[in-house]
Amino acid sequence: MFNYNNKKFRAVKNTDNGETSAETVFHYHQEQQIVTSNYSGGKIVTGHLIGLVDQAGNIDIRYHQINSDGKLMTGTCFSKPELMENGKIRLHETWQWTSGDFSEGTSIIEEI
């Protein structure tokens, strides 16, 4: 199983309707199957996620964040891990806003 405790990730790819960018840094914590993260940077003033990780390392996530326009945004995300050649984790994410326009997107974040 993947262990996300004390791992930091940076967004490396996102669809246009997303708010994370290369300036966004996530600091993950994990206790048993519960994963949490605080994140900020770029368009995101502050954000938090909580999720459940399965035996394969997939994470079912709910998130909320305040953007630089002062809006509270919420959503759901499913993250699928990939172990890169350098031993670090890349997460392939499919997500949907549960606020705003309710659109869907994809993103990739990588361990730094």
KEKE-3310 file (N, C-alpha, C; in steps of 0.2 Angstrom, whole numbers, plus 5000, padded with zeros to 4 digits):
npx = (5004:5002:5010:5006:5009:5016:5020:5024:5016:5015:5006:5006:4999:4983:4966:4958:4947:4951:4958:4971:4989:5006:5011:5004:5005:5003:5002:5002:4995:4994:4984:4982:4969:4965:4967:4973:4975:4983:4983:4990:4993:4996:4981:4975:4971:4969:4967:4959:4959:4951:4951:4949:4959:4962:4968:4975:4981:4973:4964:4949:4942:4936:4935:4939:4941:4947:4948:4958:4949:4941:4931:4922:4925:4921:4923:4924:4936:4945:4959:4972:4987:5004:5019:5034:5049:5059:5056:5046:5029:5016:5001:4986:4972:4954:4941:4927:4918:4908:4902:4900:4901:4899:4907:4918:4935:4952:4968:4986:4996:5013:5024:5036)
npy = (4994:5011:5025:5040:5049:5063:5068:5079:5087:5094:5102:5098:5097:5102:5104:5117:5122:5121:5125:5123:5124:5125:5132:5128:5119:5104:5097:5081:5070:5055:5043:5027:5022:5035:5050:5066:5084:5099:5114:5126:5141:5149:5152:5148:5152:5146:5128:5112:5095:5079:5061:5044:5030:5016:4998:4998:5010:5020:5036:5042:5057:5072:5089:5107:5124:5141:5153:5165:5175:5176:5166:5152:5136:5119:5101:5085:5071:5058:5050:5041:5032:5032:5025:5033:5032:5037:5034:5042:5048:5049:5057:5053:5062:5063:5074:5083:5099:5103:5114:5131:5129:5116:5108:5095:5089:5085:5081:5081:5078:5078:5071:5080)
npz = (5000:4997:5005:5011:5021:5027:5015:5002:4988:4972:4960:4943:4931:4925:4920:4912:4919:4932:4948:4954:4952:4946:4957:4968:4982:4991:5007:5013:5025:5034:5042:5046:5035:5033:5025:5025:5019:5019:5009:4998:4987:4972:4964:4975:4991:5003:5007:5010:5011:5013:5014:5009:5008:4998:4997:4986:4985:4980:4981:4988:4988:4997:4995:5000:4997:4998:4985:4976:4973:4983:4985:4991:4987:4983:4981:4974:4972:4964:4966:4958:4961:4954:4954:4952:4942:4949:4962:4968:4971:4959:4957:4948:4944:4944:4945:4951:4953:4967:4968:4962:4944:4943:4935:4927:4928:4925:4933:4938:4951:4958:4969:4979)
capx = (5000:5006:5009:5006:5011:5021:5023:5022:5015:5014:5002:5010:4995:4976:4962:4957:4942:4953:4962:4978:4994:5013:5012:5000:5008:4999:5006:4998:4996:4990:4983:4978:4966:4962:4972:4971:4980:4982:4986:4989:4998:4993:4974:4971:4973:4970:4962:4960:4955:4950:4950:4950:4964:4961:4974:4979:4983:4968:4961:4942:4943:4932:4940:4936:4946:4946:4952:4960:4943:4937:4925:4923:4924:4921:4922:4926:4941:4947:4966:4975:4994:5008:5026:5038:5056:5063:5053:5041:5022:5012:4994:4982:4966:4948:4938:4921:4916:4901:4900:4901:4898:4899:4911:4923:4942:4958:4974:4991:5001:5018:5028:5042)
capy = (5000:5018:5029:5047:5053:5069:5069:5085:5086:5100:5101:5098:5098:5103:5106:5125:5124:5119:5131:5121:5126:5124:5136:5125:5114:5100:5093:5076:5066:5049:5039:5021:5023:5042:5055:5073:5088:5107:5116:5133:5143:5151:5154:5145:5155:5140:5123:5106:5089:5073:5056:5037:5027:5009:4994:4999:5017:5025:5040:5045:5063:5078:5095:5113:5129:5148:5155:5172:5179:5176:5162:5145:5131:5112:5096:5078:5069:5052:5050:5035:5033:5029:5025:5035:5028:5040:5032:5046:5046:5054:5055:5055:5064:5065:5078:5087:5104:5102:5121:5134:5127:5108:5105:5090:5090:5080:5084:5077:5081:5074:5071:5084)
capz = (5000:4997:5012:5010:5027:5027:5008:4998:4981:4968:4954:4937:4926:4927:4915:4912:4924:4939:4951:4956:4947:4948:4963:4973:4986:4995:5012:5015:5031:5033:5048:5043:5029:5032:5022:5025:5017:5019:5003:4996:4982:4965:4964:4981:4997:5008:5005:5014:5009:5017:5010:5012:5004:4998:4998:4980:4986:4977:4987:4987:4992:4997:4996:5000:4997:4996:4980:4977:4972:4990:4984:4994:4982:4985:4976:4975:4968:4964:4964:4957:4961:4950:4957:4946:4942:4955:4968:4971:4969:4955:4957:4942:4947:4941:4950:4950:4957:4969:4969:4955:4938:4944:4929:4929:4926:4927:4935:4940:4956:4959:4975:4978)
cpx = (5004:5005:5011:5008:5017:5024:5020:5021:5014:5010:5006:5006:4987:4973:4960:4952:4944:4957:4969:4982:5001:5014:5008:5004:5004:5004:5001:5000:4991:4990:4979:4975:4964:4968:4969:4977:4978:4986:4985:4994:4994:4986:4971:4975:4974:4965:4964:4956:4956:4948:4951:4954:4962:4968:4978:4982:4979:4965:4954:4942:4937:4936:4936:4942:4943:4950:4954:4955:4939:4931:4927:4921:4925:4920:4924:4932:4943:4955:4969:4983:4998:5015:5031:5045:5060:5061:5048:5035:5020:5005:4990:4975:4960:4944:4932:4920:4909:4899:4901:4897:4897:4902:4916:4930:4946:4964:4979:4995:5007:5022:5034:5047)
cpy = (5006:5021:5036:5052:5057:5069:5075:5084:5093:5098:5102:5099:5098:5106:5114:5127:5123:5125:5129:5123:5124:5127:5133:5119:5110:5096:5088:5073:5060:5045:5033:5022:5030:5046:5062:5077:5095:5109:5123:5135:5144:5154:5152:5148:5150:5135:5117:5101:5083:5067:5049:5034:5019:5005:4996:5006:5022:5029:5043:5051:5068:5084:5102:5118:5136:5150:5163:5177:5179:5171:5155:5140:5124:5107:5089:5076:5062:5052:5043:5036:5029:5030:5027:5031:5031:5038:5036:5045:5051:5052:5058:5056:5065:5068:5081:5092:5102:5109:5125:5131:5119:5105:5100:5092:5084:5084:5079:5081:5076:5076:5076:5083)
cpz = (5000:5003:5010:5015:5026:5020:5006:4991:4978:4962:4948:4931:4928:4921:4917:4917:4931:4942:4954:4950:4950:4955:4969:4976:4991:5000:5015:5022:5031:5040:5046:5036:5028:5030:5022:5021:5017:5012:5001:4990:4975:4967:4971:4987:5002:5006:5010:5011:5014:5013:5013:5006:5004:4998:4992:4980:4983:4983:4984:4991:4991:4999:4997:5000:4996:4991:4981:4975:4978:4990:4988:4988:4985:4979:4978:4970:4969:4962:4964:4957:4956:4954:4951:4947:4947:4962:4971:4968:4964:4956:4951:4945:4942:4946:4947:4955:4960:4971:4962:4949:4938:4938:4932:4926:4928:4929:4937:4945:4957:4966:4974:4984)
residu = (MET:PHE:ASN:TYR:ASN:ASN:LYS:LYS:PHE:ARG:ALA:VAL:LYS:ASN:THR:ASP:ASN:GLY:GLU:THR:SER:ALA:GLU:THR:VAL:PHE:HIS:TYR:HIS:GLN:GLU:GLN:GLN:ILE:VAL:THR:SER:ASN:TYR:SER:GLY:GLY:LYS:ILE:VAL:THR:GLY:HIS:LEU:ILE:GLY:LEU:VAL:ASP:GLN:ALA:GLY:ASN:ILE:ASP:ILE:ARG:TYR:HIS:GLN:ILE:ASN:SER:ASP:GLY:LYS:LEU:MET:THR:GLY:THR:CYS:PHE:SER:LYS:PRO:GLU:LEU:MET:GLU:ASN:GLY:LYS:ILE:ARG:LEU:HIS:GLU:THR:TRP:GLN:TRP:THR:SER:GLY:ASP:PHE:SER:GLU:GLY:THR:SER:ILE:ILE:GLU:GLU:ILE)
# end
